[in-house]
């Protein structure tokens, strides 16, 4: 029988630490087969993200992006997630698109932070006051209890709303806020770097989430040079996202300098308290599959 899992009922059975444990376990299985397919009509887009992991199942996440909806007061992004049995291909679940996306995105970053950030991290800076930033407060708060959150946003009004909703403090100066932070998480839509490597100090962890196209990046070449660099999946980030493509072109980064992805846990760790670690969250379809499978398991055993 196919399960239909909405946003609220899905959220009610989830916690962030259990999700990251499930993501870690998913990466112990064979590497995923992944494929993205885009269909376009003018400014409107249909994105199908598919993944198959032997032993875990198959998944397809469909996302519709209709920019004109904003002027009509309707959501710009919609979609659905379908999960299929690895044994016989039957449809096991249809899950809310926003549920899977929220928990996959922040959970991916949290898994990296549990491995790379200093355990005593208490000052967490969120750059970008969007939906992802709000979920990061929840996720990071689960692994770093007692942490103090600061928000910086290009729009002061957006930062103020974020602060009202989350209890975060508003930073007026980004450079100063970066200097105080133990963890810096960027979740913007920027095509030009907003984070300067000269602002970073030893011992910090940098989490880069926003860039997902070849023309997008959030950190400059200096940040890349100064840090030990990691990603969630080499296959879906290195030659697909500007965060790596641009410094590879400039010579600030080599592929060998990307030390590990989630499939290499023995290398995916901080080496010393003083080093700067940098993680690129690419959010591939395999992570959607792992997250959806975890949600179905938690929902079934609720």
Steps between C-alpha positions, in 0.01 A plus 500: 500500500638838397564748781413868457712713732425869536724768642361525852457128558847436366657764724330352805704178481844643414804621689822637358751269665316185390485635145874563483562150633278367220689705240829361629361146476375565147853586391620158615297352212621498138532841338175624355406528135366853453353695212343845463266589213389857424202603290439870434230729360632851503573590862311197633689181585428137585792323671494124551769369736536122507712270713544125545700348783541124499351376826307820579265563211416745226368855518388778271456857623314729261533875549307767313642853495258766373652845576187682384303352790656749742305788346180294534557423866562133429801281589783519248619145572283190517547130456474152643726212599437136412678207663517150350595156629848377420369142492219527245464866397158551657400849613547513877440864584412845372658765720461875528766669286578773753529247784767297322687806372515670841629197689734386222667840461555583866572136589776483239670804655448372853664165421804689373506730803484206742817369334686823423398777740663525839272338761529811717357726226253746656485801266316416177455755223231451235551702181168525315160538665302258284324172569826302505649733759203443729537122477872533577417659834295191587757253369812657647319561827444125535872417478641810671274562801536843650633649178431866430380582149568816304337591168639722225296578191532748214156629591482628860124446494550134417755463779258661748221258404740207533607618844139540616417145391815322623641706785824562311691825542534732199852580376549837337853434375571170325877507540477552876233228530719252313791580731291412808350179363606142562278378214414709194209363293421674169159442345466771237419518130819690422691478174793695648683409822355648818753330730861623487778265602697781664221526762539138615694397809652167608262239636190608308267279299345640180180353358413606142147411393352755262687449172348231278577624146823544308471881527450509879745515790506634857870486604799656326826338391678606819249308711553192285879529526501542878267210578502122496223434247225234508171437319196273523561330164787547257278384213233767547713801599849521349409561136144623553507787752687829476623470858756250372502570127622859535798428731591198288524733200701762690739246651394573858376141529595162356280193506755324720460777758135401551582259779183291532128471447242323717592167340849528653430534876849389600641813333206727579621649827673796657875455538568762768321765704675780311417411142217654298260245352275578204208285384304533177141381531393398150179324600493227235205271430660216697453708816133550414467122475677438831287764670173372355583144606573620854175698511298198387669276758435750781141560387425126474633430850340808662 
